[in-house]
Amino acid sequence: MAGPGPEVTRGVGSRTASGGVASGGVVIRTATAADLPAMAEIYNDAVRHTLATFDVDPQPPTLFAERVASRRPGDHVVVAEEDGRVLGMAYAATYRPRPAYDGTRETSVYLDADAHGRGIGRALYDELFRRVDADGIHTCLAVIAQPNPASEALHAAVGFERVGLLREVGRKFDRWVDTAWWQRVR
Ligand SMILES: CC(C)(COP(=O)(O)OP(=O)(O)OC[C@H]1O[C@@H](n2cnc3c(N)ncnc32)[C@H](O)[C@@H]1OP(=O)(O)O)[C@@H](O)C(=O)NCCC(=O)NCCS
């Protein structure tokens, strides 16, 4: 199956597998070019206030354009939308461009700060991995800057395991930061 997969819209108004309950009206769908500004806004909030990304300066609205446009099987970007507002996104993208890595993707997920703890991260990842698995991707990797208990819990919940820790590889907010590597193998 090519590209972002079917234009599935999944309601997450029911109880999620994570045990959380997303409020009614939240749908998970394929990201489009029209979502790029909202996606960048969510990402840039994480840039400014968290260690979730090692970007330190806000990024342009086109940041996710290539990933959204990709039709390469195994590449997917999904967003969570409620009342016409994008609350979060998850993506699976190239890990490294060399061909031996074709069966591997790096994944990540970001939510608006107001949308945490409602099962939306889990709903985004469930849909992302449904698509990634359907495309036959063998391994997914996630890099989680420390500490991030919410992200580690989410990755564990969808089948990742922690496989390593790189010490003091990032420097942000005037301190050294470790990154944990997590892996999900089908
Ligand atoms: C990480 C993130 C996507 C989680 O999304 P979320 O919608 O808040 O999480 P959910 O409500 O779907 O919960 C998913 C799991 O994480 C657990 N969890 C959520 N927040 C938690 C927290 N603060 N501490 C511990 N566990 C937490 C839930 O209990 C659930 O686990 P379970 O399935 O075993 O019950 C969200 O916190 C976020 O956007 N953080 C900022 C960006 C970020 O860190 N992205 C990850 C980059 S690696």
The ligand as a MOL file (V3000), in Angstrom:
LIG
                    3D

  0  0  0     0  0            999 V3000
M  V30 BEGIN CTAB
M  V30 COUNTS 48 50 0 0 0
M  V30 BEGIN ATOM
M  V30 1 C 4.0960 11.8580 25.1110 0
M  V30 2 C 2.6500 12.2700 24.7530 0
M  V30 3 C 2.4790 12.1880 23.2440 0
M  V30 4 C 1.6850 11.2850 25.4440 0
M  V30 5 O 0.3860 11.5130 24.9420 0
M  V30 6 P -0.9120 11.4560 25.8930 0
M  V30 7 O -2.1080 11.5740 25.0280 0
M  V30 8 O -0.7510 12.4310 27.0000 0
M  V30 9 O -0.8230 9.9820 26.4690 0
M  V30 10 P -2.0530 8.9830 26.6320 0
M  V30 11 O -3.1130 9.6620 27.4370 0
M  V30 12 O -2.4170 8.4320 25.2960 0
M  V30 13 O -1.3830 7.8400 27.5190 0
M  V30 14 C -0.5400 6.8470 26.9300 0
M  V30 15 C 0.1280 6.0500 28.0390 0
M  V30 16 O 1.0570 6.8820 28.7330 0
M  V30 17 C 0.7100 6.9700 30.1180 0
M  V30 18 N 1.0140 8.3250 30.5490 0
M  V30 19 C 0.4900 9.4650 30.0300 0
M  V30 20 N 1.0090 10.5240 30.6680 0
M  V30 21 C 1.8520 10.0350 31.6020 0
M  V30 22 C 2.7030 10.6410 32.5530 0
M  V30 23 N 2.7880 11.9890 32.6770 0
M  V30 24 N 3.4580 9.8460 33.3480 0
M  V30 25 C 3.4040 8.4990 33.2250 0
M  V30 26 N 2.6260 7.8560 32.3050 0
M  V30 27 C 1.8630 8.6340 31.5200 0
M  V30 28 C -0.7530 6.6090 30.1770 0
M  V30 29 O -1.1260 6.1050 31.4410 0
M  V30 30 C -0.8390 5.5600 29.1080 0
M  V30 31 O -0.2610 4.3290 29.5670 0
M  V30 32 P -1.0990 2.9470 29.5490 0
M  V30 33 O -1.4910 2.7130 28.0990 0
M  V30 34 O -0.1160 1.9310 30.0510 0
M  V30 35 O -2.2740 3.2080 30.4320 0
M  V30 36 C 2.3370 13.7080 25.2700 0
M  V30 37 O 2.5900 13.7630 26.6450 0
M  V30 38 C 3.1640 14.8060 24.5770 0
M  V30 39 O 2.7970 15.2910 23.5190 0
M  V30 40 N 4.2880 15.2210 25.2080 0
M  V30 41 C 5.1060 16.3060 24.6620 0
M  V30 42 C 5.8390 15.8780 23.3960 0
M  V30 43 C 6.6310 14.6200 23.6120 0
M  V30 44 O 7.2600 14.4170 24.6440 0
M  V30 45 N 6.6310 13.7640 22.5720 0
M  V30 46 C 7.3810 12.5340 22.5670 0
M  V30 47 C 8.7150 12.7850 21.9650 0
M  V30 48 S 9.7460 11.3170 22.1560 0
M  V30 END ATOM
M  V30 BEGIN BOND
M  V30 1 1 1 2
M  V30 2 1 2 3
M  V30 3 1 2 4
M  V30 4 1 2 36
M  V30 5 1 4 5
M  V30 6 1 5 6
M  V30 7 2 6 7
M  V30 8 1 6 8
M  V30 9 1 6 9
M  V30 10 1 9 10
M  V30 11 2 10 11
M  V30 12 1 10 12
M  V30 13 1 10 13
M  V30 14 1 13 14
M  V30 15 1 14 15
M  V30 16 1 15 16
M  V30 17 1 15 30
M  V30 18 1 16 17
M  V30 19 1 17 18
M  V30 20 1 17 28
M  V30 21 1 18 19
M  V30 22 1 18 27
M  V30 23 2 19 20
M  V30 24 1 20 21
M  V30 25 1 21 22
M  V30 26 2 21 27
M  V30 27 1 22 23
M  V30 28 2 22 24
M  V30 29 1 24 25
M  V30 30 2 25 26
M  V30 31 1 26 27
M  V30 32 1 28 29
M  V30 33 1 28 30
M  V30 34 1 30 31
M  V30 35 1 31 32
M  V30 36 2 32 33
M  V30 37 1 32 34
M  V30 38 1 32 35
M  V30 39 1 36 37
M  V30 40 1 36 38
M  V30 41 2 38 39
M  V30 42 1 38 40
M  V30 43 1 40 41
M  V30 44 1 41 42
M  V30 45 1 42 43
M  V30 46 2 43 44
M  V30 47 1 43 45
M  V30 48 1 45 46
M  V30 49 1 46 47
M  V30 50 1 47 48
M  V30 END BOND
M  V30 END CTAB
M  END
